[in-house]
Amino acid sequence: MLSIHYLHKKYVRDTIGNNVIEHSNGESALQYFSEKIKDDGLYLLDEPENSLSPQRQLKLLEFIQNSARFFGCQFIIATHSPFLLALKGARIYDLDESPVDIKKWTELEGVRTYFDFFEKHKDEF
């Protein structure tokens, strides 16, 4: 099975070429998802945030939420993105646990690392 990430890279090469850049990688990724994700589909996404800025990760989150809520889509997503992990109603399996455990996104070690970092530097904001 081909991953969405691989297909996205192929889509970018085939659509805008290797030398002509009309969109950033993040813009191309969002365009790819919006064009390829159709109603009532089941989608396996492997780190879809890979080339996205935090702002675009939030746009992807909104797109995924709307696709699930209004268009009957289902998603299985492997991600480290705290933005995508915060998806309302998501069931999150912590694969770093043995046995695998279901957790809230705020309980995941990676998310806690972000929280601790920003908490440590909150006076700089």
Order of alpha helices (4+ residues) and beta strands (2+ residues): alpha-alpha-beta-alpha-beta-alpha-beta-beta-alpha
